[in-house]
Amino acid sequence: MSAKYQIRCAECDVYVLEKDDRFHITISARVNPLSFGNKLAEFDTMGKAVEAAEHFCRMYAVSKEYGYHLVDAKLCKEGREPISVPRLINLQLSTEEMRRLFELDEAVDRVTH
């Protein structure tokens, strides 16, 4: 497995790794620089994987603003259903669309509780 691309993302590094003609996106905390971390998603081409890695970093930053944290390949927040990272990447939401969804979710929560 070899790293083909690396991007700094919050307190982590996101990698695109090539393995068996596939490209994996992984995330690793900077405190453990010897590891490529947890696999988040897999793609057929390097281009798609790099685009997805950059998109994930934007999504991750927004989700952290709303109190979510990463567990395996899911964004989690107490009292909410986990959000699958591969599914979220495939939706191709903009950061503004993600913010609107999180804000709507919070508004619904305030009204129902």
N, C-alpha and C positions, 0 to 999 in steps of 0.2 A: 504494500500500500504506500503510495507516495503523495505528498501534498502538492497540489497544482496551483492553489490559490489560498491566500490568507487575508482576512479582514479583521480589524479590531472592532469589537462590538460590546459596548458597555464595559464590564470588568472581565470580559472573555475574549477569546479569539475564535473566529469561525473559519473553518477550513473546507476546501473542496479537495477531496481525496479520490484518486483513481484506484479502483479495485475491480479486477475481472471485467474490464470493458464497461464499467459503470462508474458514475461519479457520485460520491456520497458527500453530503453536507454534515459536518460535525461541529460541535461546540465544546470548547475546553476552557476551564478557568485558568487564568494566568498564573495562579499559585502552583499549578502542576504542569510545567512546561514540557515534561517528558511524555505527555499523553495527547492524543488527538481527540480525546473526549467522547461524548455521546453522539451517536448518529441521530440526525434529525430527519433526513429525507434522502432520496436517491433519484438520480436522473440518468437519461440515456446519453446526453451530450455535456461537454464541458461548458459550453455557452449557457445552456439552461441552468446548470448547477451554479455557475457564478452569478447569474441574474437572480436566482432563488436565494443565494446566500446574502446578497446585498439587500434584497427585499425582506428577508427574515430579520436582518439587523434593524431595519426601519420599524418593522412590526414589533420586535422585541422591545425597542425603546418606548414605543407608544404603550404597549401592554404594561410595562413597568410603571409608567405614569399613573396607571389605574389600579396598581396594587397586585398585578399578576407576577408570578415567578415561574421559572422553567423547572419542570420535573420530567426527566426522560425526554420525550418528544411531545410534551403537552404544556400549555400555558395554564397555570392553576391559580385560583384565588378561593379563599375560604368562602363557602356558601354559594359557589358557582360551579357549573359543570366544567370539567377540563376542556380546553380547546386544543384539538389536534394540530400540531405544527405543519405536517405535510398537507393537511386539508386546507389550512389557512393560507399556506403558500400558493396552493393551486387556485384559490379564490381570487388572487391578484388584487386584493383591496388596496386602495391608496391609504396613506396615513390618515387623511381626513375622513375617509369612510370608516376606518377602524375607530377613530375618536368618536364619531357619531354613534356607532354601535355601542361602544362602552358607555357613552353618556346616556343613551336611550335606556340601556340596561340599568344604569344607576337611577334614572328617573322613575322607571317602572318599579324598582325596588323601594324607592321612597314612597310611592303612592300605595303600594300593596302592604307595606309594613308600617 
